[in-house]
Amino acid sequence: MSQKIWPAAIVVSVVVVLSITVGCQKRSRGNIPKTVPVSGIVLLDGQPVDGAMVVFVPTQSPGYGAYAMTDSSGRFRLKSSDDVMGAVPGDYLVQVTKLVVDTGKPQFVVQEDVEHAQAAGGGGASPEPGASKNVLPEKYSNPKTSGIQITVPATGLDNVEIKLSKGG
């Protein structure tokens, strides 16, 4: 009799686990409306920026923001949450930061900076090793001062260029 109970218990357990998993997948989207794909590149004075955090802050209320981290070629793909790719169509102000831990050694944002420092014989060290700092121009760290506004249409966006400048 106990041999017949085990297969039934396994089937019931699998059904319960699948039900919970499917239910959780539906809930992971939360209250985020339909999103569309948004991808692009972050450039600082024409050079791709690796490791920059890109945040799209909605101008409408209620709004749903989106974010991404750039890869080694400066490219990004927005997501609205850890589980939801893309952004909700609408108008956004954009902020871009690149936080690094200060090691007390020169920090470079793009390869061109490395080459300039080497040609100049090095670079200055920061006074507070261990502190986290933004290595991009400060104006881009605030969506209200960045000067970057993007409209995401219902069809999404591909190859958005976010152009930053050291000169502001």
C-alpha positions in Angstrom: 0.0 0.0 0.0 2.8 2.5 0.8 4.4 1.9 -2.6 1.2 3.4 -4.3 1.2 6.5 -2.0 4.8 7.6 -3.0 4.1 8.1 -6.7 0.9 10.0 -5.9 2.7 12.2 -3.4 5.4 13.0 -5.9 2.8 14.0 -8.5 1.0 16.2 -6.0 4.3 17.8 -4.9 5.3 18.5 -8.5 1.9 20.1 -9.3 2.1 22.3 -6.2 5.6 23.5 -7.0 4.7 24.2 -10.6 1.6 26.1 -9.5 3.6 28.2 -7.0 6.3 28.9 -9.6 3.9 30.0 -12.3 2.0 32.1 -9.8 5.3 33.8 -8.7 6.3 34.5 -12.3 3.1 36.4 -12.9 3.5 38.4 -9.7 7.1 39.3 -10.4 5.9 41.9 -12.9 4.0 43.6 -10.1 2.0 46.6 -11.2 4.4 47.6 -14.0 2.5 48.3 -17.3 3.5 46.9 -20.6 7.2 47.7 -21.5 9.0 48.0 -24.8 12.7 47.3 -25.5 15.1 50.2 -25.1 18.8 49.9 -25.8 21.7 52.2 -26.5 25.2 53.4 -25.8 26.7 55.9 -23.4 29.6 58.0 -24.8 31.8 60.5 -22.9 33.4 62.9 -25.4 32.8 60.3 -28.1 34.3 57.3 -26.1 32.1 54.4 -24.8 31.8 54.4 -21.0 32.1 51.0 -19.3 30.2 50.4 -16.0 28.0 53.5 -16.0 24.5 53.3 -14.3 21.8 54.7 -16.6 18.5 55.7 -15.0 15.4 56.8 -16.9 13.3 58.9 -14.4 9.7 59.3 -15.6 8.4 62.9 -16.0 4.7 61.7 -15.6 3.0 60.6 -12.5 2.4 57.9 -11.7 5.5 56.7 -13.5 7.7 53.7 -13.8 11.5 54.2 -14.1 14.0 52.0 -15.8 17.7 51.4 -15.4 20.7 49.6 -16.8 24.5 49.2 -16.4 26.7 49.7 -19.4 28.9 46.9 -20.6 32.6 47.2 -21.7 31.5 48.7 -25.0 29.3 51.3 -23.3 26.1 49.5 -24.4 23.0 49.0 -22.3 19.5 47.5 -22.3 17.0 49.0 -20.0 14.9 47.0 -17.5 12.0 48.2 -15.2 12.8 45.6 -12.5 15.1 42.7 -12.0 12.6 40.5 -13.9 11.0 43.0 -16.4 13.1 44.0 -19.4 12.4 47.3 -21.2 10.7 50.6 -20.2 7.2 51.8 -20.1 6.5 54.2 -23.1 6.6 57.8 -22.0 8.9 60.8 -21.3 12.0 60.5 -19.2 14.8 62.6 -17.7 18.0 60.6 -17.7 20.8 60.4 -15.1 24.1 58.7 -15.7 26.7 57.9 -13.0 29.8 55.8 -12.8 30.6 55.1 -9.2 34.0 53.6 -8.4 35.8 52.8 -5.1 38.6 55.2 -4.6 41.8 53.1 -4.4 44.1 56.1 -3.9 45.3 55.6 -7.5 44.1 57.5 -10.6 40.7 56.4 -11.9 39.9 56.6 -15.6 36.6 56.7 -17.3 37.6 56.0 -20.9 40.7 54.5 -22.5 41.6 58.0 -23.9 42.1 59.2 -20.3 44.6 56.3 -19.6 46.6 57.2 -22.7 46.7 60.9 -21.7 47.8 60.1 -18.1 50.5 57.8 -19.4 51.8 60.4 -21.8 51.8 63.0 -19.0 53.7 60.7 -16.6 50.9 59.5 -14.4 48.2 61.3 -12.6 47.1 62.6 -9.2 45.9 60.3 -6.4 42.8 61.0 -4.5 43.0 61.9 -0.8 40.5 59.5 0.6 41.1 55.9 -0.5 38.1 53.5 0.0 35.4 56.2 -0.6 33.0 55.7 -3.5 33.0 58.5 -6.0 31.3 59.4 -9.3 33.9 59.8 -12.0 31.5 61.3 -14.6 30.8 65.0 -14.7 28.5 65.8 -11.7 25.7 67.4 -13.8 24.8 64.0 -15.2 24.2 62.5 -11.7 20.9 64.4 -11.4 18.1 63.9 -13.9 17.0 67.5 -13.4 20.5 68.9 -14.3 21.7 66.3 -16.8 20.0 68.0 -19.8 19.1 64.6 -21.2 15.4 64.0 -22.0 14.2 61.0 -24.0 10.8 59.9 -25.2 10.2 56.2 -25.4 7.6 55.5 -28.1 5.2 52.5 -28.0 7.5 50.7 -30.5 10.6 51.1 -28.2 14.0 52.5 -29.0 17.1 50.9 -30.4 20.6 52.4 -30.4 19.9 55.5 -28.3 23.0 57.6 -28.0 23.5 59.3 -24.6 26.3 61.7 -25.3 28.1 63.1 -22.2 30.9 65.8 -22.2 33.6 66.6 -19.7 33.1 70.2 -20.6 29.5 70.0 -19.5 
